[in-house]
Amino acid sequence: MTAVQYFWRHPLAEKVREEGREQGLEQGLEQGHIQTRREMTLRILERRAIPAPDAVRERVETCTDLDQLDTWARRAVHATDATELFTEQ
């Protein structure tokens, strides 16, 4: 009688699952960082009593570029108007 080697117990399957877990963790962390930057940018404007129109909120909340969100957060610290987040200086 021969032993049955089930695919899900095969070393290749284990490797694929581990890679998937790692990739999922990385993606989750990146999404968390993006969401944090979105919230931070809008919160800076709020704390500085600078109104953020719906168009500004939508643009910030839909951005998926972490570097861009960092730039906008830095600009929010010195902005006098929410639209200044999007102007090149």
C-alpha positions as CSV (number, residue, x, y, z in Angstrom):
1,M,0.0,0.0,0.0
2,T,1.4,3.4,-0.9
3,A,0.9,6.6,1.1
4,V,-1.3,9.2,-0.5
5,Q,0.4,12.6,-0.8
6,Y,-2.4,15.2,-0.6
7,F,-1.6,18.4,-2.6
8,W,-2.4,20.7,0.4
9,R,0.2,18.9,2.4
10,H,2.8,19.0,-0.4
11,P,5.8,21.3,0.3
12,L,5.1,23.3,-2.8
13,A,1.6,24.0,-1.6
14,E,3.0,25.0,1.8
15,K,5.4,27.4,0.1
16,V,2.6,28.9,-2.0
17,R,0.4,29.4,1.0
18,E,3.2,31.1,3.0
19,E,4.0,33.4,0.1
20,G,0.3,34.3,-0.1
21,R,0.2,35.1,3.6
22,E,3.3,37.3,3.4
23,Q,1.9,39.1,0.3
24,G,-1.4,39.6,2.1
25,L,0.3,41.0,5.2
26,E,2.3,43.4,3.1
27,Q,-0.7,44.6,1.2
28,G,-2.7,45.0,4.4
29,L,0.1,47.1,6.0
30,E,0.3,49.3,2.9
31,Q,-3.4,49.9,2.9
32,G,-3.3,50.7,6.6
33,H,-0.5,53.3,6.0
34,I,-2.5,54.8,3.1
35,Q,-5.6,55.1,5.2
36,T,-3.7,56.6,8.1
37,R,-2.1,59.3,5.8
38,R,-5.5,60.1,4.4
39,E,-7.0,60.6,7.8
40,M,-3.9,62.6,9.0
41,T,-4.1,65.0,6.1
42,L,-7.7,65.8,6.6
43,R,-7.3,65.9,10.4
44,I,-4.5,68.5,10.1
45,L,-6.8,70.7,8.1
46,E,-9.6,70.2,10.6
47,R,-7.3,71.1,13.6
48,R,-6.2,74.2,11.8
49,A,-9.8,75.2,11.2
50,I,-9.4,75.0,7.5
51,P,-12.6,73.8,5.8
52,A,-12.1,70.9,3.4
53,P,-14.7,71.1,0.6
54,D,-16.2,67.8,-0.7
55,A,-13.9,67.9,-3.8
56,V,-10.8,68.1,-1.6
57,R,-12.0,65.3,0.8
58,E,-12.9,63.1,-2.2
59,R,-9.5,63.6,-3.8
60,V,-7.6,62.8,-0.5
61,E,-9.9,59.9,0.4
62,T,-9.5,58.2,-3.0
63,C,-5.7,58.7,-3.3
64,T,-3.7,55.4,-3.2
65,D,-0.2,56.9,-3.6
66,L,1.5,57.0,-0.2
67,D,4.1,59.5,-1.4
68,Q,1.5,61.8,-2.7
69,L,-0.4,61.6,0.6
70,D,2.8,62.4,2.5
71,T,3.3,65.5,0.3
72,W,-0.3,66.6,0.9
73,A,0.1,66.1,4.7
74,R,3.2,68.3,4.7
75,R,1.4,71.0,2.7
76,A,-1.6,70.8,5.1
77,V,0.7,72.0,7.9
78,H,1.3,75.4,6.2
79,A,-1.8,75.8,4.0
80,T,-4.2,78.6,4.4
81,D,-6.8,77.0,2.1
82,A,-7.5,73.3,1.5
83,T,-6.9,73.6,-2.2
84,E,-3.3,74.5,-1.6
85,L,-2.7,70.8,-1.0
86,F,-2.8,70.2,-4.7
87,T,-0.7,73.2,-5.9
88,E,3.0,72.8,-6.7
89,Q,5.1,75.1,-4.7
